[in-house]
Amino acid sequence: MRELISNDVATCVGCNRCIRVCPIEGANIAYGDAGRIKVKVDSNRCIACGACIHACPHNCRGYNDDTERFINDLRNGVPISLFAAPANRANGENWGRLLTWLREIGVKKIYDVSLGADICTWAHIRYIQKNAPESIITQPCPAIVNYVLMHKRELMPYLSPVHSPMLCTAIFMKKYEGINDKIAALSPCIAKAREFDATQYVQYNVTLKKLYDYIEQNGIELPSEESGFDHAESSLGCLYSMPGGLKENVELYLGKAVRIDKSEGQGVVYRALNEFAEKRGVNLPAIFDVLNCPEGCNLGTGCVHERDVFDVNAIMDAARQNVLARSREDFDALYDEYDQTLNLNDFIRKYTPEHVHQFAPTERDIENSFRQLGKETETEQKFNCTACGSDTCRDMAKKIACGLNIPTNCIQKVRNDVNREQHFLIDMSTENLTNINQIRADISNVNELCNVIVNSVSDVNAAIEQYNKMATAIDKIAMQINIISLNASVEAARAGEQGKAFAVVAAEVRNLAHSSKDTVSQTQQIEEHATNSIKNINDLIGQISTEIKRTVHDISDVSEKTKTAVDRATQVRLHDEL
């Protein structure tokens, strides 16, 4: 199936707006990509309603049409004729100049879809008069047809078999005007491409927006001359592009003889169609006039959107007043002409349903999804915030069960996960705070021990200093003893034989003096070494003390910040619990 909706997932932020506005379950699929939520389009389920394009604020949704292929084929000499939707009047500055340019680049014939709309109205009236159906759903809107054929096949018996105004125009051009060219549609609608592919009457869906974008991007200046259409003036069919346009056309001829209900807009019409299916023929209108776009085709999915709805309605009302100025005889004569020249069967379509997989998760699957979401209570399962894009938590659980969404796209689950993580961090931080306080106490003890060591080292320094004084005194005593021993030796020598014994004593005294001096010298060396060692210890303890003070400051800072964070998180938790 042709991919009509383009999707640039690189710019997708997973805001879920596309899921929220999409009327089709599973046409938009949420998935995880490197920790981020992304949403992709399943073209096999998409009905090309265009709701996601207008809903996306990140420009990741767009669409594809046949504008470039149409222009290239014209330039290559392919014979192409064209019809223009009534919405052409409400888009662009001057649609008459646009038609002139199209003729200049090679378009052979140009028809107004208003003609096909008149044929479509005539065909509806004649079909109802001939077949007296219980109720019919009109099908000018291809997104509606896509919805029925792909996702609501029980509505097929009610779907009007009359071709849309565009197809009625194409059939008229080929079968009644003898145009054998390829046919292009100057269209306000993305989904028309599917209708054209299914019926094979039209080869190009050229949307108004893409065509005007092409003109602007290529710096094309439209001719000053205006041109019209290659057929006679039409009736009130120009109003088909407005909400209730078909209803107004039918009532122009039948008055209020039949009940015609209408609905438009993606947020309303598909719900109305579902309700229509549930009615089973009870209290249904003769005609249900439905449109996908809330403001009709004039502001359709493939339109320029430069005018607001009031300006558009003013333009269309001018066309209405121009038609209504004609006499009733003119309208009757038009239908008489159609009765004589047209074959109703030429404008009847046979539908082929699309075989699209329908998701049907079991209750067990849904319960498992709820477990993945952490939703165990009825209150949690009916939170229904719609942030995931689904209307209810149960719808979200179904999508998870079918692989159309992921648990991390649930804001309630993420919030609960964050709360659990917050509680864990609070508990961990509280425990860390206790450990930090213990570390502070231990460091304080180490600091006190360092102070004790410093004091002890100071005592050792004092003792060494005292010992040094004693060594100096001993050195002085040894010097005095040495002098005394020298004097004794002199006196012993003088005494001769009687002094020998005294000389021996004097020698021993001298040896004692020398030994004391040597001991003092060694003591000085030991004291010097001890002093250097104690100095190094003092320096090391000083560095340790400095590092301890810095560590204590850092730990105190971390402790204060952790305490503040724990207090704040606890307050948030208590607020959430309340």
Stockholm file with secondary structure:
# STOCKHOLM 1.0

chainA/1-578         MRELISNDVATCVGCNRCIRVCPIEGANIAYGDAGRIKVKVDSNRCIACGACIHACPHNCRGYNDDTERFINDLRNGVPISLFAAPANRANGENWGRLLTWLREIGVKKIYDVSLGADICTWAHIRYIQKNAPESIITQPCPAIVNYVLMHKRELMPYLSPVHSPMLCTAIFMKKYEGINDKIAALSPCIAKAREFDATQYVQYNVTLKKLYDYIEQNGIELPSEESGFDHAESSLGCLYSMPGGLKENVELYLGKAVRIDKSEGQGVVYRALNEFAEKRGVNLPAIFDVLNCPEGCNLGTGCVHERDVFDVNAIMDAARQNVLARSREDFDALYDEYDQTLNLNDFIRKYTPEHVHQFAPTERDIENSFRQLGKETETEQKFNCTACGSDTCRDMAKKIACGLNIPTNCIQKVRNDVNREQHFLIDMSTENLTNINQIRADISNVNELCNVIVNSVSDVNAAIEQYNKMATAIDKIAMQINIISLNASVEAARAGEQGKAFAVVAAEVRNLAHSSKDTVSQTQQIEEHATNSIKNINDLIGQISTEIKRTVHDISDVSEKTKTAVDRATQVRLHDEL
#=GR chainA/1-578 SS CCCCEEECGGGCCCCCHHHHHCSSTTSEEEEEETTEEEEEECTTTCCCCCHHHHHCTTSCEEECCSHHHHHHHHHTTCCEEEEECGGGGGSSSCHHHHHHHHHHTTEEEEEEHHHHHHHHHHHHHHHHHHHCCSCEECCSCHHHHHHHHHHCGGGGGGBCCBCCHHHHHHHIIIIISCCCSEEEEEESCSTHHHHHHHHCSCCEEEEHHHHHHHHHHTTCCCCSCCCCCSSCCCCGGGGGGSTTHHHHHHHHHHTTSSCEEEEESHHHHHHHHHHHHHHTTTTCCSEEEEESSTTCGGGCTTSCCCSCHHHHHHHHHHHHHHHHTSCHHHHHHHHHHHHHHCCGGGGBCCCCCCCCCCCCCCHHHHHHHHHHHTCCSHHHHTCCCCTTSSSSHHHHHHHHHTTSSCGGGCHHHHHHHHHHHHHHHHHHHHHHHHHHHHHHHHHHHHHHHHHHHHHHHHHHHHHHHHHHHHHHHHHHHHHHHHHHHHHHHHHHHHHGGGGHHHHHHHHHHHHHHHHHHHHHHHHHHHHHHHHHHHHHHHHHHHHHHHHHHHHHHHHHHHHHHHHHHHHHHHHHHHHHHC
#=GC SS_cons         CCCCEEECGGGCCCCCHHHHHCSSTTSEEEEEETTEEEEEECTTTCCCCCHHHHHCTTSCEEECCSHHHHHHHHHTTCCEEEEECGGGGGSSSCHHHHHHHHHHTTEEEEEEHHHHHHHHHHHHHHHHHHHCCSCEECCSCHHHHHHHHHHCGGGGGGBCCBCCHHHHHHHIIIIISCCCSEEEEEESCSTHHHHHHHHCSCCEEEEHHHHHHHHHHTTCCCCSCCCCCSSCCCCGGGGGGSTTHHHHHHHHHHTTSSCEEEEESHHHHHHHHHHHHHHTTTTCCSEEEEESSTTCGGGCTTSCCCSCHHHHHHHHHHHHHHHHTSCHHHHHHHHHHHHHHCCGGGGBCCCCCCCCCCCCCCHHHHHHHHHHHTCCSHHHHTCCCCTTSSSSHHHHHHHHHTTSSCGGGCHHHHHHHHHHHHHHHHHHHHHHHHHHHHHHHHHHHHHHHHHHHHHHHHHHHHHHHHHHHHHHHHHHHHHHHHHHHHHHHHHHHHHGGGGHHHHHHHHHHHHHHHHHHHHHHHHHHHHHHHHHHHHHHHHHHHHHHHHHHHHHHHHHHHHHHHHHHHHHHHHHHHHHHC
//
